[in-house]
Amino acid sequence: MSTQEFGEIGEAVAAHWLMRRGWVLLAHRFRSGHRDLDLVARQGRLVAFVEVKARRGTTFGDPVEAVGWRKRRELIRSAHVWIDRHGQAGDAYRFDVIGVLVSGGRARIRHVEGAFSAPWTT
């Protein structure tokens, strides 16, 4: 299985996990130029831009630790485009990271709400 295919499985697991907790999926792989947002989800007036990191183990650290400052900058830029196109008055926005750790045929989910912020989200 390729890295891309494994990432897609991680995104599907994360999307399912969010929906079971009452989130409505607004977008999957929203493209903005060469960048994308893995998931955009809504719960009430809160819209979360969710970066999903899937790993087969912790050799390279916890999956949620893999979102560095460059990736955060790209996510903020893509979210700004999404808001310009689809945002609604009164919505609040945040950036979440979901780590999917797959081991022995099981997936462990770690959801970090408000993992980082953009100046316009506060």
Secondary structure, DSSP 8 states (H G I E B T S, - for coil): --HHHHHHHHHHHHHHHHHHTT-EEEEEEEEETTEEEEEEEEETTEEEEEEEEEES-STT--GGGG--HHHHHHHHHHHHHHHHHH--TT-EEEEEEEEEEEETTEEEEEEEEEEE--GGG-
